[in-house]
């Protein structure tokens, strides 16, 4: 199954604050907030929604196609992704912009305050998907994740026009986009990925009810944080999948991306939706136990031992035949 992943390509600058953001907020002064947090650590990591998802799919043995825009400083990052099974030949390299940058501070309650510099990502709107499909012999699915908003809309419209199945994953861009653009991203999607808050935001901004949205997409996947994920389809029982027990909670950044990577790997392997969500939850658990979004290792024996403990022998047998 040939899956292209469109999305932001960025480096992550991750910091930790040894306190609680909420302790620094004065209720009657929120309209004039001016705060500086003295942080204890700084880690510069590879990131961006597109590469995070592709990396997870790559370590699971797939060959995802990364589609996005980066700067001339992307060479080392490209080599890293190539070594981990990602097809980076369709990444556009900007002649004038740096690769996008995500700067995030996490407090002791795992709340986050972040900023995002778009840089080369703004050129993703110039990318056409048809040459990508021609190069790889066709596309079976395009995941349209958080990116330059114009690029997201363009990719969605091109998928509709060319009859390419697509998955909508607007995530961080929901706050920036209006209802009309969100409706264009969602309608007709084979899969719609959101977390609980984003689910409500989609409904509020589009003006569509929960039932109306479910009728406009093939499968609606809602991640529930530590409670796992919920999968809904019209006329089908709701599927709820819990998360494996965590060995540690280090950093939540990239957990949602890992879930999508595992879920799409399960879909590519031909597994059912419940099993695909279980693979996603297991991969997401590895990420939350690691600092950084692409710093985890997937050791087959360790993965399957924990997967079996969480989901049982029958589920493990189905997954183990695909996990290299």
C-alpha positions as CSV (number, residue, x, y, z in Angstrom):
1,X,0.0,0.0,0.0
2,X,1.6,3.3,-1.1
3,X,0.9,6.0,1.4
4,X,2.0,9.6,1.0
5,X,2.1,11.8,4.1
6,X,1.9,15.6,3.6
7,X,2.7,17.8,6.6
8,X,5.1,20.2,8.2
9,X,8.8,19.5,8.3
10,X,10.5,21.2,11.2
11,X,13.1,21.0,13.9
12,X,11.9,21.0,17.5
13,X,13.4,23.0,20.3
14,X,12.1,21.4,23.4
15,X,12.5,22.9,26.9
16,X,11.3,21.9,30.4
17,X,10.1,24.3,33.1
18,X,10.4,23.0,36.7
19,X,7.1,24.3,37.8
20,X,3.4,24.8,36.8
21,X,2.4,27.4,34.2
22,X,-0.9,27.9,36.1
23,X,0.9,29.1,39.2
24,X,2.3,32.0,37.3
25,X,-1.0,33.3,35.9
26,X,-2.9,36.1,37.6
27,X,-6.6,35.8,36.9
28,X,-7.4,39.6,36.5
29,X,-4.2,40.3,34.4
30,X,-4.6,37.7,31.7
31,X,-5.3,40.4,29.1
32,X,-1.7,41.7,29.6
33,X,0.3,38.6,30.1
34,X,4.1,39.1,30.0
35,X,5.9,36.0,31.3
36,X,9.4,34.5,30.9
37,X,10.0,31.0,32.2
38,X,13.6,30.0,33.3
39,X,13.9,26.5,31.8
40,X,16.2,23.7,33.0
41,X,16.9,21.8,29.7
42,X,17.0,22.4,26.0
43,X,16.9,19.6,23.5
44,X,17.0,20.2,19.7
45,X,15.2,17.4,18.0
46,X,14.0,16.5,14.5
47,X,10.3,17.1,14.2
48,X,7.4,18.3,12.1
49,X,4.1,16.3,11.7
50,X,5.0,14.8,8.4
51,X,8.4,13.4,9.3
52,X,7.2,12.2,12.7
53,X,4.4,10.1,11.1
54,X,6.7,8.9,8.4
55,X,9.4,7.9,10.9
56,X,7.0,5.8,12.8
57,X,5.7,4.1,9.7
58,X,9.3,3.5,8.6
59,X,10.4,1.8,11.8
60,X,7.3,-0.5,11.5
61,X,8.7,-1.6,8.1
62,X,6.7,0.5,5.7
63,X,8.1,2.9,3.0
64,X,6.0,6.1,3.4
65,X,6.4,9.0,1.0
66,X,7.1,12.3,2.7
67,X,5.6,15.3,0.9
68,X,6.4,18.8,2.2
69,X,8.8,21.8,2.0
70,X,12.1,22.3,3.8
71,X,15.1,24.6,3.6
72,X,18.6,24.1,2.4
73,X,19.5,23.0,5.9
74,X,17.5,19.8,5.4
75,X,20.3,17.6,4.2
76,X,21.2,16.0,7.5
77,X,17.6,15.5,8.4
78,X,16.9,13.9,5.0
79,X,19.7,11.4,5.5
80,X,18.3,10.4,8.9
81,X,14.8,9.8,7.4
82,X,16.3,7.9,4.5
83,X,18.1,5.6,6.9
84,X,14.8,4.9,8.7
85,X,12.8,3.8,5.6
86,X,11.2,7.1,4.5
87,X,11.0,8.1,0.8
88,X,12.1,11.8,0.9
89,X,12.4,12.3,-2.9
90,X,9.2,14.4,-3.1
91,X,10.3,17.0,-0.5
92,X,10.6,20.5,-2.0
93,X,13.7,22.4,-1.0
94,X,13.3,26.2,-0.7
95,X,16.0,28.4,-2.1
96,X,15.3,31.2,0.3
97,X,13.7,29.9,3.6
98,X,15.0,27.9,6.5
99,X,13.2,24.7,7.6
100,X,10.3,25.4,9.9
101,X,10.9,25.5,13.6
102,X,8.8,24.4,16.6
103,X,9.7,25.9,20.0
104,X,7.9,24.3,23.0
105,X,8.2,24.5,26.8
106,X,6.6,21.8,28.9
107,X,5.8,22.2,32.6
108,X,5.6,19.6,35.4
109,X,1.9,18.9,34.6
110,X,2.8,18.2,31.0
111,X,1.1,21.4,29.9
112,X,2.8,23.0,26.9
113,X,3.3,26.6,25.5
114,X,4.7,26.6,22.0
115,X,5.5,28.8,19.0
116,X,5.9,27.7,15.4
117,X,8.0,29.5,12.7
118,X,6.7,28.5,9.3
119,X,9.8,29.2,7.1
120,X,9.9,26.9,4.1
121,X,6.7,25.3,5.0
122,X,4.9,28.2,3.3
123,X,6.1,26.9,0.0
124,X,4.3,23.5,0.5
125,X,1.3,25.1,-1.3
126,X,3.3,24.9,-4.5
127,X,3.5,21.1,-4.4
128,X,1.4,19.1,-6.8
129,X,0.6,15.5,-5.8
130,X,0.3,14.0,-9.4
131,X,4.1,14.0,-10.0
132,X,4.5,12.2,-6.7
133,X,1.9,9.6,-7.8
134,X,3.6,9.2,-11.2
135,X,7.0,8.7,-9.6
136,X,5.9,5.9,-7.3
137,X,3.4,4.2,-9.5
138,X,0.2,5.6,-7.9
139,X,-1.0,6.4,-4.4
140,X,-3.4,4.3,-2.4
141,X,-3.9,7.0,0.4
142,X,-2.7,10.5,1.1
143,X,-2.6,11.6,4.8
144,X,-3.1,15.4,4.8
145,X,-1.8,16.5,8.1
146,X,-1.0,19.9,9.6
147,X,0.9,22.0,7.1
148,X,0.7,25.3,5.3
149,X,-3.1,25.9,5.3
150,X,-3.3,26.6,1.6
151,X,-1.3,23.5,0.9
152,X,-3.7,21.4,3.0
153,X,-6.7,22.7,1.0
154,X,-4.9,22.3,-2.3
155,X,-3.9,18.7,-1.5
156,X,-7.4,17.8,-0.5
157,X,-9.0,19.3,-3.6
158,X,-6.4,17.5,-5.8
159,X,-7.2,14.2,-4.1
160,X,-10.9,14.7,-4.8
161,X,-10.3,15.7,-8.4
162,X,-8.0,12.7,-9.1
163,X,-9.9,10.2,-7.1
164,X,-7.1,9.5,-4.6
165,X,-8.4,8.4,-1.2
166,X,-7.3,10.8,1.5
167,X,-7.2,11.1,5.3
168,X,-7.8,14.4,7.0
169,X,-5.6,15.3,10.0
170,X,-5.9,19.1,10.5
171,X,-4.8,19.0,14.2
172,X,-2.8,22.2,15.1
173,X,-4.1,24.2,12.1
174,X,-7.8,24.0,13.2
175,X,-7.2,27.1,15.4
176,X,-6.1,29.1,12.4
177,X,-8.5,27.9,9.7
178,X,-12.1,29.0,9.3
179,X,-15.2,26.9,9.0
180,X,-15.3,26.8,5.2
181,X,-11.8,25.6,4.8
182,X,-12.3,22.9,7.5
183,X,-15.4,21.7,5.8
184,X,-13.3,21.4,2.6
185,X,-10.7,19.4,4.4
186,X,-13.1,17.0,6.1
187,X,-15.8,16.2,3.6
188,X,-15.2,12.9,1.7
189,X,-12.2,11.9,3.8
190,X,-11.6,8.1,4.2
191,X,-10.3,8.8,7.7
192,X,-10.7,11.9,10.0
193,X,-8.1,12.1,12.8
194,X,-8.6,14.5,15.8
195,X,-8.2,14.5,19.5
196,X,-11.2,15.2,21.8
197,X,-10.7,19.0,21.8
198,X,-10.1,19.1,18.1
199,X,-13.2,17.0,17.6
200,X,-15.3,19.6,19.3
201,X,-13.5,22.4,17.5
202,X,-14.3,20.8,14.1
203,X,-18.0,20.6,15.1
204,X,-18.1,24.2,16.3
205,X,-16.3,25.8,13.3
206,X,-18.0,23.8,10.6
207,X,-21.5,24.0,12.2
208,X,-21.9,20.3,11.5
209,X,-23.2,18.0,14.2
210,X,-21.3,14.9,15.3
211,X,-23.8,12.8,13.3
212,X,-23.4,15.0,10.2
213,X,-19.6,14.8,10.3
214,X,-19.7,11.0,10.7
215,X,-21.9,10.8,7.6
216,X,-19.3,12.8,5.6
217,X,-16.3,10.6,6.3
218,X,-15.5,6.9,6.1
219,X,-14.0,6.4,9.5
220,X,-13.7,8.9,12.4
221,X,-10.7,8.3,14.7
222,X,-10.6,10.3,18.0
223,X,-7.6,10.0,20.3
224,X,-8.4,10.2,24.0
225,X,-5.0,10.8,25.6
226,X,-4.2,8.3,28.3
227,X,-7.6,6.6,27.6
228,X,-6.6,5.5,24.1
229,X,-8.7,6.0,21.0
230,X,-12.3,5.8,19.8
231,X,-13.3,4.7,16.3
232,X,-16.7,5.4,14.7
233,X,-18.3,4.5,11.4
234,X,-21.9,5.0,10.3
235,X,-24.0,1.9,11.2
236,X,-21.2,0.2,13.0
237,X,-20.5,-0.3,16.8
238,X,-18.1,2.2,18.4
239,X,-14.7,0.7,18.9
240,X,-12.7,1.9,21.9
241,X,-9.1,0.9,22.4
242,X,-7.1,1.5,25.6
243,X,-3.4,2.3,26.0
244,X,-0.7,-0.1,27.2
245,X,0.8,0.6,30.6
246,X,3.5,3.3,30.5
247,X,6.9,2.6,31.9
248,X,7.5,6.3,32.3
249,X,5.9,9.6,31.2
250,X,8.8,11.7,29.8
251,X,7.4,13.9,27.0
252,X,4.0,14.0,25.3
253,X,5.3,15.7,22.1
254,X,4.7,13.6,19.0
255,X,2.4,11.0,20.7
256,X,-0.5,11.8,18.3
257,X,1.8,11.5,15.3
258,X,3.0,8.1,16.5
259,X,-0.6,6.9,16.9
260,X,-1.3,7.9,13.3
261,X,1.8,6.1,12.1
262,X,0.9,2.9,13.9
263,X,-2.8,3.1,12.8
264,X,-1.9,3.6,9.2
265,X,0.6,0.7,9.4
266,X,-2.1,-1.5,10.6
267,X,-4.4,-0.4,7.8
268,X,-1.6,-1.0,5.3
269,X,-1.1,-4.5,6.7
270,X,-4.8,-5.2,6.1
271,X,-5.7,-5.4,9.8
272,X,-9.1,-4.5,11.2
273,X,-9.6,-1.0,12.7
274,X,-9.4,-2.2,16.3
275,X,-6.1,-3.9,15.7
276,X,-4.8,-0.9,13.8
277,X,-5.7,1.4,16.7
278,X,-3.9,-1.0,19.1
279,X,-0.7,-0.8,17.0
280,X,-1.1,3.0,17.1
281,X,-1.5,3.1,20.9
282,X,1.5,0.9,21.4
283,X,3.7,3.1,19.2
284,X,2.4,6.2,21.0
285,X,3.3,4.7,24.3
286,X,6.9,4.3,23.2
287,X,7.0,8.0,22.2
288,X,5.7,9.3,25.5
289,X,8.4,7.3,27.3
290,X,11.1,9.1,25.2
291,X,12.3,12.7,25.0
292,X,11.9,13.8,21.4
293,X,9.5,12.6,18.6
294,X,11.9,10.4,16.7
295,X,14.3,9.2,19.4
296,X,12.6,5.9,20.3
297,X,13.7,2.5,19.2
298,X,11.4,-0.3,18.1
299,X,12.8,-3.6,19.2
300,X,10.5,-6.3,17.9
301,X,10.6,-8.6,21.0
302,X,10.1,-5.8,23.4
303,X,7.3,-4.3,21.3
304,X,5.4,-7.6,21.0
305,X,5.9,-8.5,24.7
306,X,4.2,-5.3,25.7
307,X,1.6,-5.5,23.0
308,X,0.6,-9.0,24.1
309,X,0.4,-7.9,27.7
310,X,-2.0,-5.0,26.7
311,X,-4.1,-6.7,24.1
312,X,-3.8,-10.4,24.4
313,X,-2.4,-13.4,22.5
314,X,-4.8,-13.3,19.6
315,X,-4.1,-9.7,18.8
316,X,-0.4,-10.3,19.1
317,X,-0.5,-13.2,16.6
318,X,-2.2,-11.0,14.0
319,X,0.3,-8.2,14.4
320,X,3.5,-10.2,14.8
321,X,3.3,-11.6,11.2
322,X,3.7,-8.1,9.8
323,X,6.3,-6.6,12.2
324,X,9.8,-6.9,10.8
